[in-house]
Amino acid sequence: MSMQNISFLGAGSIAEAIIGGLLNANVVKGEHVTVSNRSNETRLQELHKKYGVKGTHNKKELLADANILFLAMKPKDVAEAVIPLKEYINNDLLIISLLAGVSTHSIRNLLQKDVPIIRAMPNTSAAILKSATAISPSEHTTEEHIHTATSLFETIGLVSVVEEEDMHAITALSGSGPAYIYYVVEALEEAAKKIGLKEDVAKSLILQTMIGSAEMLKASEKHPSILRKEITSPGGTTEAGIEVLKEHNFQQALISCITQATKRSHDLGKTLEEIAKEK
């Protein structure tokens, strides 16, 4: 795709992951990326030093040459962040929202403009070009806008185009997913310590086990339960471990985790919808 001028409003972990991924994939050069946040100048300097991107707190400067604007602030700050942009936004600007729970309709209400908005939910694995990203277009986006967004996110991983109504569930599943995986790895590392394994040995074995299992799931047409049963011998070590997980309702805990995160995304969306109506 042709070189774009890309701006980010918000400079947190997901913004950095995408910036790092796009630069790593040579989609854009640092000097074509502008980043802004509410007031943290130190953070902007840090990103400039690390990636060569421009930092500014001037909204006009942020949007002056931008073809694409990523909204990457905390969802609760969307009204405060977006409303001051209204006078600088034109209808040629493609807005890509990374905000959990925030509908394209809410953003359009805040801007009071019929601008093309695409809602996206990547994850922080974008930094190593391994994101699982879902995108959903709004009524004012064209096929060209969808192609642009898809091309951008394909450089940092897998992309699925979905209906916006599915974004709450996707936010909970793949958007937050890396955190759940890291949480499991934390537990495995603690278990390794408890059974006397050296930290460096345990870490390499845990990581390769996670990677190998994921690759097996990708390569095999078998259901995960079949793969599990194939390595669970009656009376063996794996069965002993699985039985403990069952006793502690491990699967139900994960299901409840995803369900609760989905509900939280819905709740955020409703709250922000009301805020947008009041502005």
C-alpha positions as CSV (number, residue, x, y, z in Angstrom):
1,M,0.0,0.0,0.0
2,S,1.1,3.6,-0.6
3,M,2.8,5.6,2.2
4,Q,0.2,7.2,4.5
5,N,0.5,9.9,7.1
6,I,-0.9,8.2,10.2
7,S,-1.8,9.9,13.5
8,F,-2.5,8.4,16.9
9,L,-4.6,10.0,19.6
10,G,-3.5,8.0,22.6
11,A,0.0,6.7,23.3
12,G,-0.5,3.6,25.5
13,S,0.4,0.0,25.0
14,I,-1.9,-0.8,22.1
15,A,-0.9,2.3,20.2
16,E,2.8,1.5,20.7
17,A,2.2,-2.1,19.6
18,I,0.6,-1.0,16.3
19,I,3.3,1.7,15.7
20,G,6.0,-0.9,16.3
21,G,4.3,-3.4,14.1
22,L,3.7,-1.0,11.2
23,L,7.3,0.2,11.3
24,N,8.6,-3.3,11.7
25,A,6.6,-4.3,8.6
26,N,7.9,-1.2,6.7
27,V,4.4,0.0,6.1
28,V,5.3,3.5,7.2
29,K,8.3,5.4,8.3
30,G,8.6,7.1,11.7
31,E,8.5,10.6,10.3
32,H,5.1,9.9,8.8
33,V,3.6,9.0,12.2
34,T,2.4,11.6,14.7
35,V,1.3,10.7,18.2
36,S,-0.6,12.8,20.8
37,N,-1.8,12.2,24.3
38,R,-3.5,14.3,27.0
39,S,-0.5,15.7,28.7
40,N,2.3,13.2,29.1
41,E,5.3,14.8,27.3
42,T,7.7,12.3,28.7
43,R,5.8,9.4,27.0
44,L,5.8,11.3,23.7
45,Q,9.6,11.8,23.9
46,E,10.0,8.1,24.8
47,L,8.1,7.1,21.6
48,H,10.0,9.6,19.5
49,K,13.4,8.2,20.8
50,K,12.3,4.6,20.3
51,Y,10.5,4.8,16.9
52,G,11.3,8.2,15.4
53,V,7.7,9.3,15.5
54,K,6.6,12.9,16.0
55,G,4.9,13.9,19.2
56,T,2.5,16.8,19.7
57,H,-0.2,18.1,22.0
58,N,-1.5,20.4,19.3
59,K,-4.6,19.0,17.8
60,K,-4.3,21.0,14.5
61,E,-0.8,19.7,14.1
62,L,-1.9,16.1,14.8
63,L,-4.4,16.2,12.0
64,A,-2.7,18.6,9.5
65,D,-1.4,16.0,7.1
66,A,-3.1,12.9,8.4
67,N,-4.8,10.4,6.1
68,I,-5.6,8.0,9.0
69,L,-6.4,8.8,12.6
70,F,-6.2,6.0,15.2
71,L,-8.3,6.6,18.3
72,A,-6.3,4.8,21.0
73,M,-7.1,6.6,24.3
74,K,-8.9,5.0,27.2
75,P,-12.5,4.5,26.3
76,K,-13.7,6.6,29.3
77,D,-11.8,9.6,27.9
78,V,-13.2,9.5,24.4
79,A,-15.5,12.5,24.7
80,E,-12.9,14.7,26.2
81,A,-10.4,13.6,23.6
82,V,-12.5,13.6,20.4
83,I,-14.7,16.7,20.7
84,P,-11.8,19.2,20.4
85,L,-10.9,17.6,17.1
86,K,-14.1,18.5,15.4
87,E,-12.9,21.7,13.7
88,Y,-9.8,20.0,12.3
89,I,-11.4,16.9,10.9
90,N,-12.5,16.7,7.2
91,N,-14.6,14.0,5.6
92,D,-11.5,12.5,3.8
93,L,-9.9,11.4,7.0
94,L,-10.3,7.7,7.8
95,I,-10.8,7.2,11.6
96,I,-9.9,3.8,13.0
97,S,-11.2,3.4,16.5
98,L,-9.4,1.0,18.9
99,L,-11.7,1.8,21.8
100,A,-13.2,-1.2,23.6
101,G,-17.0,-0.9,23.9
102,V,-17.3,2.4,21.9
103,S,-19.6,2.2,18.9
104,T,-18.9,4.0,15.6
105,H,-22.3,5.7,16.2
106,S,-21.1,7.2,19.5
107,I,-17.9,8.6,17.9
108,R,-19.9,10.0,15.0
109,N,-22.3,11.7,17.5
110,L,-19.3,13.2,19.3
111,L,-17.8,14.5,16.1
112,Q,-21.1,15.6,14.6
113,K,-19.7,14.7,11.2
114,D,-20.4,11.9,8.7
115,V,-16.8,10.7,8.5
116,P,-15.7,7.2,7.6
117,I,-15.1,5.3,10.9
118,I,-13.8,1.7,11.2
119,R,-13.9,0.0,14.6
120,A,-11.0,-2.3,15.2
121,M,-9.9,-4.6,17.9
122,P,-6.3,-5.8,17.6
123,N,-4.2,-7.1,20.4
124,T,-0.8,-6.2,21.7
125,S,0.8,-9.0,19.7
126,A,0.7,-6.5,16.9
127,A,4.2,-5.4,18.1
128,I,5.6,-8.7,16.8
129,L,3.3,-8.9,13.7
130,K,1.1,-11.6,15.3
131,S,-2.1,-9.7,16.2
132,A,-5.5,-11.2,15.9
133,T,-7.6,-8.2,14.7
134,A,-11.3,-7.8,13.9
135,I,-12.5,-4.8,12.0
136,S,-16.1,-3.6,11.4
137,P,-17.0,-0.7,9.0
138,S,-19.6,1.9,9.6
139,E,-22.2,3.3,7.2
140,H,-19.9,6.0,5.8
141,T,-17.0,3.7,4.9
142,T,-16.4,2.6,1.4
143,E,-14.8,-0.6,0.1
144,E,-11.6,1.4,-0.3
145,H,-11.6,2.3,3.4
146,I,-12.1,-1.3,4.3
147,H,-9.3,-2.3,2.0
148,T,-7.0,0.3,3.5
149,A,-7.8,-0.8,7.1
150,T,-7.5,-4.5,6.2
151,S,-4.1,-3.9,4.4
152,L,-2.8,-2.0,7.5
153,F,-3.8,-4.7,10.0
154,E,-2.7,-7.6,7.7
155,T,0.8,-6.3,8.1
156,I,0.7,-7.0,11.8
157,G,-1.2,-10.3,11.8
158,L,-4.5,-11.9,11.0
159,V,-7.6,-9.8,10.1
160,S,-11.3,-10.7,10.1
161,V,-14.0,-8.3,8.9
162,V,-17.1,-8.7,11.2
163,E,-20.4,-7.1,12.1
164,E,-20.1,-4.4,14.7
165,E,-22.5,-6.2,17.0
166,D,-19.8,-8.9,17.4
167,M,-17.1,-6.6,18.6
168,H,-18.0,-6.8,22.3
169,A,-17.4,-10.6,22.2
170,I,-14.3,-10.2,20.1
171,T,-12.9,-7.6,22.5
172,A,-13.3,-10.0,25.3
173,L,-11.9,-13.0,23.5
174,S,-9.0,-11.9,21.3
175,G,-8.5,-8.3,22.4
176,S,-8.0,-9.2,26.0
177,G,-6.9,-12.7,25.1
178,P,-3.1,-12.2,25.5
179,A,-3.6,-11.1,29.1
180,Y,-5.4,-14.4,29.9
181,I,-2.6,-16.4,28.3
182,Y,0.1,-14.4,30.3
183,Y,-1.9,-15.1,33.4
184,V,-1.8,-18.8,32.7
185,V,1.9,-18.6,32.0
186,E,2.4,-16.8,35.4
187,A,0.8,-19.8,37.1
188,L,2.8,-22.3,35.2
189,E,6.0,-20.5,36.2
190,E,5.0,-20.4,39.8
191,A,4.2,-24.1,39.6
192,A,7.6,-24.8,38.1
193,K,9.3,-23.0,41.0
194,K,7.3,-25.1,43.5
195,I,8.4,-28.4,41.9
196,G,12.0,-27.3,41.9
197,L,12.7,-26.4,38.3
198,K,15.3,-23.6,37.5
199,E,13.6,-20.5,36.2
200,D,15.4,-20.3,32.8
201,V,14.7,-24.0,32.1
202,A,11.1,-23.7,33.1
203,K,10.5,-20.6,31.0
204,S,11.9,-22.0,27.8
205,L,9.9,-25.3,28.2
206,I,6.6,-23.4,29.1
207,L,6.9,-21.1,26.1
208,Q,7.7,-23.8,23.6
209,T,4.9,-25.9,25.0
210,M,2.5,-23.0,24.4
211,I,3.8,-22.3,20.9
212,G,3.8,-26.0,20.0
213,S,0.3,-26.5,21.2
214,A,-1.0,-23.5,19.3
215,E,0.8,-24.8,16.1
216,M,-0.8,-28.2,16.6
217,L,-4.2,-26.6,16.9
218,K,-3.6,-24.7,13.6
219,A,-2.2,-27.8,11.8
220,S,-4.8,-30.3,12.9
221,E,-8.4,-30.6,12.0
222,K,-9.1,-32.4,15.2
223,H,-11.2,-30.8,18.0
224,P,-9.1,-29.6,20.9
225,S,-10.8,-32.2,23.2
226,I,-9.6,-35.0,20.9
227,L,-6.0,-33.7,20.9
228,R,-6.3,-33.5,24.7
229,K,-7.6,-37.0,25.1
230,E,-4.9,-38.4,22.8
231,I,-2.2,-37.4,25.4
232,T,-4.3,-38.2,28.5
233,S,-3.6,-41.9,29.4
234,P,-5.8,-43.5,32.0
235,G,-4.1,-43.4,35.3
236,G,-1.2,-41.3,33.9
237,T,0.3,-37.9,34.9
238,T,-1.7,-35.8,32.4
239,E,-5.0,-37.3,33.7
240,A,-3.9,-36.5,37.3
241,G,-3.3,-32.9,36.4
242,I,-6.6,-32.6,34.3
243,E,-8.6,-34.0,37.2
244,V,-7.3,-31.2,39.5
245,L,-8.3,-28.6,36.8
246,K,-11.8,-30.1,36.6
247,E,-12.1,-30.1,40.4
248,H,-11.4,-26.3,40.3
249,N,-13.8,-25.7,37.4
250,F,-11.0,-24.4,35.2
251,Q,-13.0,-24.4,32.0
252,Q,-16.0,-22.7,33.7
253,A,-13.7,-20.1,35.1
254,L,-12.4,-19.3,31.6
255,I,-16.0,-19.2,30.2
256,S,-17.0,-16.8,33.0
257,C,-13.9,-14.7,32.3
258,I,-14.9,-14.2,28.7
259,T,-18.6,-13.7,29.5
260,Q,-17.8,-11.1,32.1
261,A,-15.3,-9.2,29.9
262,T,-18.0,-9.2,27.1
263,K,-20.5,-7.8,29.6
264,R,-18.1,-5.1,30.6
265,S,-17.6,-4.1,26.9
266,H,-21.4,-3.8,26.5
267,D,-21.7,-1.7,29.7
268,L,-18.9,0.6,28.6
269,G,-20.7,1.0,25.3
270,K,-24.0,1.9,26.9
271,T,-22.4,4.4,29.2
272,L,-20.5,6.1,26.4
273,E,-23.5,6.1,24.2
274,E,-25.3,8.2,26.8
275,I,-22.4,10.6,27.1
276,A,-22.3,11.0,23.4
277,K,-26.0,11.9,23.3
278,E,-25.4,14.6,26.0
279,K,-22.6,16.3,24.1
